[in-house]
């Protein structure tokens, strides 16, 4: 099985910064795309940023220029550096990974449990 564990959330004032991390563990052949999603109370989950195994990235418009996604393939870890945070960034941030368990298998989607990010005004 594959487990994703996020860390690094917390409370920060508007304009501040946080970095959240997500580590994948378990038995698998490869990790392809990794991504961060967020869900605020009463809202649908939305994509924040995605990074491919080759480190191509794409971002939601609402975080462009403020957030940076990166990964360390040797550590099976994806990061989200969040700068100039705004109160509307308050949400549970969850990571997602597309994992190929064996070379002959299709990739499967795995989710972490999420980490709370709260931005005060």
N, CA, C and O of each residue as an XYZ file, in Angstrom:
484
protein
N       0.828     -1.196      0.000
C       0.000      0.000      0.000
C       0.863      1.246      0.000
O       2.053      1.204      0.313
N       0.240      2.348     -0.356
C       0.932      3.629     -0.405
C       0.286      4.567      0.589
O      -0.940      4.655      0.664
N       1.100      5.261      1.347
C       0.605      6.269      2.281
C       1.215      7.621      1.947
O       2.397      7.729      1.621
N       0.386      8.641      2.035
C       0.838     10.020      1.878
C       0.595     10.742      3.191
O      -0.513     10.713      3.726
N       1.629     11.389      3.710
C       1.513     12.080      4.986
C       1.969     13.519      4.807
O       3.112     13.788      4.439
N       1.035     14.448      5.080
C       1.353     15.868      4.973
C       1.827     16.416      6.317
O       1.515     15.868      7.374
N       2.576     17.494      6.252
C       3.001     18.198      7.459
C       3.281     19.650      7.094
O       3.422     19.996      5.921
N       3.361     20.497      8.127
C       3.780     21.871      7.917
C       2.683     22.900      7.929
O       2.961     24.092      7.797
N       1.440     22.478      8.084
C       0.366     23.457      8.162
C       0.419     24.218      9.472
O       1.242     23.927     10.340
N      -0.460     25.191      9.609
C      -0.507     25.945     10.840
C      -1.216     27.262     10.664
O      -1.932     27.483      9.687
N      -1.002     28.143     11.642
C      -1.633     29.461     11.663
C      -0.582     30.510     11.320
O       0.517     30.507     11.875
N      -0.927     31.396     10.409
C      -0.003     32.449      9.998
C      -0.798     33.718      9.720
O      -1.971     33.656      9.351
N      -0.164     34.850      9.896
C      -0.833     36.123      9.600
C      -0.797     36.394      8.094
O       0.071     35.902      7.373
N      -1.746     37.171      7.658
C      -1.779     37.576      6.253
C      -0.448     38.198      5.865
O       0.129     38.993      6.606
N       0.024     37.815      4.682
C       1.324     38.287      4.211
C       2.475     37.371      4.573
O       3.586     37.531      4.067
N       2.214     36.413      5.444
C       3.250     35.495      5.885
C       3.452     34.330      4.939
O       2.856     34.272      3.863
N       4.301     33.403      5.354
C       4.663     32.254      4.528
C       4.568     30.961      5.323
O       4.724     30.945      6.544
N       4.310     29.887      4.607
C       4.327     28.534      5.158
C       4.816     27.595      4.066
O       4.647     27.862      2.876
N       5.424     26.495      4.487
C       5.755     25.428      3.552
C       5.145     24.138      4.063
O       5.390     23.730      5.198
N       4.350     23.499      3.219
C       3.790     22.201      3.555
C       4.504     21.132      2.747
O       4.950     21.363      1.623
N       4.598     19.960      3.352
C       5.304     18.836      2.735
C       4.409     17.616      2.723
O       3.491     17.491      3.533
N       4.687     16.722      1.798
C       3.938     15.469      1.703
C       4.912     14.374      1.311
O       5.566     14.443      0.270
N       4.994     13.363      2.162
C       5.903     12.246      1.923
C       5.109     11.001      1.567
O       4.144     10.645      2.244
N       5.528     10.349      0.498
C       4.915      9.090      0.090
C       5.765      7.932      0.584
O       6.991      7.951      0.472
N       5.100      6.924      1.131
C       5.816      5.745      1.604
C       5.046      4.499      1.191
O       3.861      4.553      0.862
N       5.757      3.373      1.218
C       5.132      2.119      0.840
C       5.912      1.448     -0.265
O       7.061      1.798     -0.535
N       5.281      0.488     -0.896
C       5.927     -0.279     -1.951
C       5.314      0.098     -3.293
O       4.119     -0.103     -3.509
N       6.122      0.641     -4.192
C       5.607      1.040     -5.497
C       6.747      1.120     -6.488
O       7.920      1.161     -6.116
N       6.374      1.143     -7.780
C       7.380      1.215     -8.834
C       7.780      2.664     -9.117
O       8.965      2.976     -9.237
N       6.786      3.541     -9.224
C       7.096      4.942     -9.535
C       5.956      5.853     -9.103
O       4.810      5.429     -8.956
N       6.309      7.111     -8.906
C       5.323      8.157     -8.646
C       5.336      9.107     -9.832
O       6.390      9.631    -10.191
N       4.211      9.329    -10.428
C       4.126     10.216    -11.575
C       3.735     11.610    -11.095
O       4.479     12.212    -10.321
N       2.610     12.137    -11.521
C       2.212     13.470    -11.080
C       1.959     13.505     -9.575
O       1.423     12.562     -8.992
N       2.361     14.615     -8.965
C       1.994     14.905     -7.583
C       1.331     16.277     -7.582
O       1.660     17.142     -8.394
N       0.400     16.459     -6.666
C      -0.361     17.713     -6.683
C      -0.823     18.085     -5.289
O      -0.915     17.248     -4.391
N      -1.111     19.368     -5.138
C      -1.738     19.877     -3.924
C      -3.132     20.385     -4.274
O      -3.330     21.103     -5.254
N      -4.077     19.994     -3.450
C      -5.446     20.477     -3.526
C      -5.781     21.157     -2.204
O      -5.091     20.972     -1.201
N      -6.842     21.939     -2.219
C      -7.315     22.523     -0.972
C      -8.828     22.538     -0.945
O      -9.490     22.562     -1.982
N      -9.357     22.522      0.265
C     -10.798     22.603      0.451
C     -11.098     23.474      1.653
O     -10.698     23.177      2.778
N     -11.804     24.542      1.391
C     -12.243     25.445      2.454
C     -13.643     25.022      2.911
O     -14.367     24.367      2.161
N     -14.023     25.387      4.123
C     -15.359     25.012      4.624
C     -16.463     25.487      3.687
O     -16.501     26.650      3.285
N     -17.357     24.566      3.351
C     -18.482     24.909      2.502
C     -18.163     25.038      1.035
O     -19.028     25.406      0.240
N     -16.922     24.738      0.659
C     -16.525     24.857     -0.742
C     -16.037     23.520     -1.281
O     -15.703     22.610     -0.522
N     -16.003     23.419     -2.595
C     -15.492     22.201     -3.218
C     -13.967     22.192     -3.187
O     -13.314     23.233     -3.117
N     -13.431     20.986     -3.241
C     -11.980     20.850     -3.318
C     -11.504     21.403     -4.657
O     -12.148     21.202     -5.687
N     -10.370     22.101     -4.630
C      -9.841     22.685     -5.862
C      -8.353     22.422     -5.981
O      -7.639     22.322     -4.984
N      -7.904     22.314     -7.213
C      -6.491     22.093     -7.487
C      -5.721     23.386     -7.223
O      -6.128     24.465     -7.652
N      -4.615     23.258     -6.517
C      -3.744     24.405     -6.252
C      -2.554     24.394     -7.210
O      -2.265     25.394     -7.867
N      -1.867     23.250     -7.283
C      -0.683     23.152     -8.138
C      -0.384     21.687     -8.399
O      -0.718     20.811     -7.602
N       0.263     21.440     -9.552
C       0.614     20.085     -9.939
C       2.035     20.079    -10.470
O       2.488     21.047    -11.081
N       2.738     18.969    -10.228
C       4.096     18.826    -10.748
C       4.267     17.410    -11.280
O       3.890     16.438    -10.625
N       4.834     17.306    -12.465
C       5.042     16.001    -13.077
C       6.327     15.367    -12.560
O       7.101     16.001    -11.842
N       6.542     14.118    -12.931
C       7.778     13.453    -12.531
C       8.991     14.145    -13.150
O      10.092     14.072    -12.605
N       8.796     14.807    -14.272
C       9.855     15.575    -14.913
C       9.934     17.010    -14.450
O      10.702     17.809    -14.985
N       9.119     17.336    -13.431
C       9.106     18.634    -12.753
C       8.497     19.754    -13.595
O       8.799     20.926    -13.368
N       7.658     19.417    -14.548
C       6.817     20.439    -15.165
C       5.723     20.805    -14.187
O       5.174     19.937    -13.509
N       5.404     22.081    -14.110
C       4.437     22.539    -13.121
C       3.287     23.301    -13.759
O       3.428     23.891    -14.830
N       2.152     23.278    -13.084
C       1.083     24.196    -13.426
C       0.354     24.596    -12.147
O       0.293     23.841    -11.176
N      -0.190     25.797    -12.179
C      -0.766     26.419    -10.994
C      -2.166     26.955    -11.283
O      -2.488     27.342    -12.407
N      -2.983     26.964    -10.235
C      -4.251     27.659    -10.324
C      -3.973     29.153    -10.397
O      -2.994     29.639     -9.832
N      -4.829     29.865    -11.085
C      -4.608     31.304    -11.259
C      -4.526     32.040     -9.930
O      -3.797     33.023     -9.802
N      -5.275     31.562     -8.940
C      -5.340     32.303     -7.686
C      -4.068     32.175     -6.842
O      -3.953     32.849     -5.818
N      -3.115     31.334     -7.239
C      -1.857     31.225     -6.482
C      -0.630     31.568     -7.318
O       0.485     31.577     -6.795
N      -0.809     31.847     -8.590
C       0.334     32.156     -9.437
C       1.101     33.355     -8.901
O       0.530     34.393     -8.566
N       2.411     33.175     -8.832
C       3.265     34.241     -8.323
C       3.426     34.241     -6.813
O       4.273     34.958     -6.280
N       2.620     33.440     -6.115
C       2.702     33.388     -4.647
C       3.147     32.016     -4.144
O       3.902     31.927     -3.176
N       2.686     30.950     -4.791
C       2.986     29.589     -4.352
C       3.949     28.929     -5.331
O       3.939     29.216     -6.528
N       4.781     28.039     -4.795
C       5.708     27.270     -5.622
C       5.653     25.809     -5.221
O       5.830     25.472     -4.050
N       5.408     24.942     -6.191
C       5.417     23.504     -5.938
C       6.757     22.944     -6.397
O       7.298     23.357     -7.423
N       7.279     22.008     -5.629
C       8.532     21.350     -5.988
C       8.494     19.926     -5.461
O       7.621     19.572     -4.669
N       9.436     19.118     -5.901
C       9.492     17.741     -5.425
C      10.928     17.277     -5.335
O      11.819     17.768     -6.028
N      11.116     16.309     -4.451
C      12.401     15.631     -4.306
C      12.124     14.162     -4.568
O      11.622     13.451     -3.697
N      12.450     13.715     -5.759
C      12.123     12.334     -6.133
C      12.872     11.315     -5.291
O      12.355     10.228     -5.035
N      14.067     11.645     -4.860
C      14.836     10.718     -4.027
C      14.163     10.496     -2.677
O      14.326      9.444     -2.060
N      13.407     11.493     -2.225
C      12.727     11.404     -0.929
C      11.234     11.147     -1.082
O      10.512     11.087     -0.087
N      10.766     10.996     -2.315
C       9.329     10.772     -2.570
C       8.489     11.845     -1.887
O       7.459     11.554     -1.278
N       8.942     13.081     -1.999
C       8.322     14.185     -1.278
C       7.953     15.311     -2.228
O       8.697     15.631     -3.156
N       6.796     15.904     -1.982
C       6.376     17.093     -2.709
C       6.183     18.217     -1.701
O       5.710     17.997     -0.586
N       6.554     19.413     -2.108
C       6.474     20.577     -1.240
C       5.574     21.639     -1.883
O       5.406     21.695     -3.101
N       5.013     22.464     -1.024
C       4.293     23.642     -1.506
C       4.748     24.823     -0.652
O       4.407     24.918      0.527
N       5.513     25.710     -1.252
C       5.930     26.924     -0.580
C       4.880     27.992     -0.840
O       4.590     28.327     -1.989
N       4.316     28.519      0.232
C       3.231     29.489      0.115
C       3.684     30.822      0.692
O       3.964     30.931      1.885
N       3.753     31.823     -0.159
C       4.166     33.160      0.250
C       3.014     34.142      0.080
O       2.056     33.883     -0.648
N       3.129     35.272      0.768
C       2.105     36.316      0.685
C       0.705     35.708      0.876
O      -0.200     35.924      0.070
N       0.565     34.963      1.939
C      -0.707     34.278      2.188
C      -1.818     35.262      2.493
O      -1.596     36.315      3.091
N      -3.019     34.897      2.067
C      -4.203     35.721      2.261
C      -5.225     34.943      3.085
O      -5.193     33.713      3.087
N      -6.116     35.618      3.773
C      -7.149     34.904      4.541
C      -7.947     33.918      3.684
O      -8.367     32.870      4.175
N      -8.156     34.242      2.425
C      -8.908     33.337      1.547
C      -8.132     32.079      1.182
O      -8.688     31.183      0.547
N      -6.859     31.991      1.568
C      -6.089     30.763      1.375
C      -6.348     29.751      2.492
O      -5.858     28.623      2.432
N      -7.102     30.143      3.492
C      -7.421     29.248      4.594
C      -8.190     28.034      4.087
O      -9.232     28.168      3.446
N      -7.663     26.846      4.383
C      -8.263     25.605      3.886
C      -7.479     24.422      4.429
O      -6.418     24.582      5.032
N      -8.021     23.238      4.204
C      -7.262     22.004      4.412
C      -6.546     21.698      3.100
O      -7.176     21.582      2.049
N      -5.244     21.571      3.173
C      -4.427     21.291      2.000
C      -4.074     19.803      1.991
O      -3.538     19.269      2.962
N      -4.383     19.157      0.886
C      -4.154     17.716      0.759
C      -3.280     17.441     -0.459
O      -3.397     18.110     -1.485
N      -2.413     16.459     -0.333
C      -1.617     16.085     -1.495
C      -2.212     14.856     -2.168
O      -2.878     14.024     -1.552
N      -1.940     14.789     -3.443
C      -2.397     13.681     -4.275
C      -1.219     13.189     -5.093
O      -0.405     13.979     -5.571
N      -1.138     11.892     -5.248
C      -0.060     11.314     -6.053
C      -0.619     10.243     -6.970
O      -1.465      9.443     -6.570
N      -0.138     10.236     -8.196
C      -0.465      9.179     -9.159
C       0.688      8.183     -9.107
O       1.819      8.490     -9.484
N       0.371      6.981     -8.630
C       1.409      6.010     -8.318
C       1.225      4.751     -9.162
O       0.119      4.230     -9.306
N       2.314      4.292     -9.700
C       2.316      2.995    -10.398
C       2.921      1.982     -9.445
O       4.102      2.056     -9.107
N       2.087      1.022     -9.011
C       2.564      0.060     -8.014
C       3.574     -0.913     -8.618
O       4.564     -1.270     -7.980
N       3.316     -1.331     -9.838
C       4.232     -2.219    -10.549
C       4.322     -1.734    -11.983
O       3.435     -1.030    -12.468
N       5.391     -2.109    -12.655
C       5.640     -1.587    -13.987
C       4.520     -1.950    -14.957
O       4.271     -1.219    -15.916
N       3.851     -3.061    -14.720
C       2.808     -3.509    -15.648
C       1.441     -2.970    -15.289
O       0.470     -3.246    -15.993
N       1.338     -2.208    -14.211
C       0.049     -1.743    -13.739
C      -0.207     -0.299    -14.169
O       0.727      0.477    -14.376
N      -1.485      0.044    -14.298
C      -1.865      1.439    -14.494
C      -1.631      2.212    -13.203
O      -1.556      1.627    -12.122
N      -1.518      3.533    -13.327
C      -1.311      4.322    -12.116
C      -2.606      4.434    -11.322
O      -3.706      4.434    -11.874
N      -2.436      4.529    -10.016
C      -3.555      4.703     -9.094
C      -3.402      6.046     -8.389
O      -2.300      6.583     -8.276
N      -4.520      6.572     -7.923
C      -4.520      7.881     -7.265
C      -4.602      7.705     -5.762
O      -5.472      6.995     -5.258
N      -3.700      8.350     -5.050
C      -3.676      8.286     -3.589
C      -3.762      9.692     -3.009
O      -3.309     10.669     -3.606
N      -4.367      9.757     -1.806
C      -4.560     11.035     -1.124
C      -3.980     10.985      0.281
O      -4.006      9.948      0.942
N      -3.460     12.118      0.723
C      -3.091     12.267      2.117
C      -4.300     12.690      2.930
O      -5.383     12.916      2.390
N      -4.095     12.795      4.250
C      -5.209     13.110      5.139
C      -5.468     14.609      5.228
O      -6.525     15.032      5.695
N      -4.516     15.403      4.785
C      -4.684     16.855      4.778
C      -4.032     17.536      5.963
O      -3.850     16.942      7.026
N      -3.685     18.789      5.759
C      -3.122     19.603      6.834
C      -3.789     20.982      6.788
O      -3.953     21.572      5.719
N      -4.162     21.474      7.948
C      -4.902     22.730      8.021
C      -3.955     23.926      7.894
O      -2.934     24.008      8.576
N      -4.319     24.832      7.018
C      -3.622     26.118      6.893
C      -4.638     27.209      7.199
O      -5.679     27.303      6.547
N      -4.331     28.022      8.184
C      -5.220     29.108      8.582
C      -4.469     30.426      8.497
O      -3.397     30.582      9.082
N      -5.042     31.375      7.760
C      -4.419     32.682      7.576
C      -5.301     33.736      8.235
O      -6.452     33.929      7.844
N      -4.757     34.403      9.220
C      -5.522     35.420      9.934
C      -5.308     36.791      9.309
O      -4.250     37.085      8.753
N      -6.329     37.610      9.415
C      -6.237     38.953      8.804
C      -5.678     39.973      9.773
O      -5.535     41.145      9.422
